[in-house]
Amino acid sequence: MVPVLLLIALATLATAVVLRHFLPLLRSPGLPKGSFGWPLIGETIAFLRPHPSNSTGGFVHDRIARYGTVFKSHLFGAPTVVSCDEELNHFVLHNEERLFQCSYPGPIRTILGESSALVVTGERHRQIRAMFLALVASTGLKPAYVASVSESARSVVASWRGRDTVTFCEEARKFPYKVIMEQVLGLSPDEPVARRILVEYQTFMKGVISFPLTIPGTPFARGMKARKRISDTMEAFIEERKKNGSSKQGVFLDVLLANKDLSHDDKVAFLLDSLLAGHETTSVLLSILIYFLAKSPNIVEQLKREHESVRSSKGKEEPLTPEDYRKMDYTQRVVSEALRCGNIVKLVHRKALQDISFKGYVIPAGWKVLPILGAVHLDPSHHVDPEQFNPCRWEGLNQTNSKSFTPFGGGQRLCPGSEIVKVEAAFFLHYLVLNYRWKLDGEDVPMLHQYVEFKRGLPIQLEPL
């Protein structure tokens, strides 16, 4: 009898909480159409269900068909307006700190750290972003940095000689990691400290994209511990660097150490953000490129002709230059198309700071707003045959002014290293198409969870040219 009464009491309490929480939301005038799903947990589980990255996924596709490109839901524990609308996305991205504020879920803030550029707001965000802009300014398209990227790409591709197959996702991670370790810390990726950081970072990254359960043994819990070990490794490395100095000039860690306003956790967060933005984005972009190009032999042949033309004016071992990159017009269109189709970043998290009216909708203060960047990339009203990989669609277009192409976000949080990512991808393609043909070793689709990954690691078969 007691258990029955307890169940009745719990059900009554839950019903009261639900009614108190949801009824005012449902009655708010001007809200977009939509549904809130299950009591308390909302529709988050369905929203996060994995799907191919060159599709919007069943959840978003179904809601657009039912409610339009702007709809309401209950996601990540909060009432939410989901935007798949080009104009509203642009409006949200370009009104940071005025009408909207970055608002990632608590578990993401916990594992990334409160100093991460992805989660900090206001003056703290401006301070940390300035450090990233300084890093980009110290590298950018400067000849020494470009030559370093060229050599890193060449060495990774050269390491495949004599191999019939490679697991491409593993190989793709080696290239940007080498670049970041050398530029930020002045380390070779083969040095023990760099190897330790890479092992822990891979565990950390699995935690970032996992379900946030802090139970020991879960990927999230292991990711939290990995972040602590990275912090400890960095602390020891920084102390050793302070004591003995650096043998390599122009390392960005020296700029970080000279900044007395940054705490140790700020510096650790900067390294993790650099890896997340540079290492992860570049390696996933390369994997998406190889996946789509394996299905597009005509595009590969056109790429090959462009890169043969670039190489014809240079010695066989001579590194690429900024001028060479500027000649890679078709390559840059291929990279842009991979960013559009691959949708490395599905969405960003924002919160309305006040009641906002836009295009006839009302977004109440305190509600989450999720601009779905990938939905606009795959919208047939903006891109003809959006699921087709077609680099020619970018010919003659000014992408920087396009509201329908936002692979790196926008506004104050536009990724400061977006051009560097594209340079790295173009240079990697240069050495790849001049040295190999490749095909997929079995099907392995890019799946979008919270981040893009290939379940099998994208194995490919190689044929040297």
Secondary structure, DSSP 8 states (H G I E B T S, - for coil): -HHHHHHHHHHHHHHHHHHHHHHHHHH-TT--SB---BTTTBTHHHHT--EETTS--HHHHHHHHHH-SEEEEEETTEEEEEE--HHHHHHHHTTBTTTEEE---HHHHHHH-TT-TTT--HHHHHHHHHHHHHHHHHHTT-HHHHHHHHHHHHHHHHTTTT-SEEEHHHHHHHHHHHHHIIIII---TTSHHHHHHHHHHHHHHHHHTS----STTSHHHHHHHHHHHHHHHHHHHHHHHHHH--SSTT-HHHHHHH-TT--HHHHHHHHHHHIIIIIIHHHHHHHHHHHHHHT-HHHHHHHHHHHHHHHHTS-TT----HHHHHT-HHHHHHHHHHHHHH-SS-B--EEESS-EEETTEEE-TT-EEEEBHHHHHT-TTTSSSTTS--GGGGTT--GGG-TT--TT--GGGS-TTHHHHHHHHHHHHHHHHHHEEEEESS---EEESSSEEETT--EEEEEE-
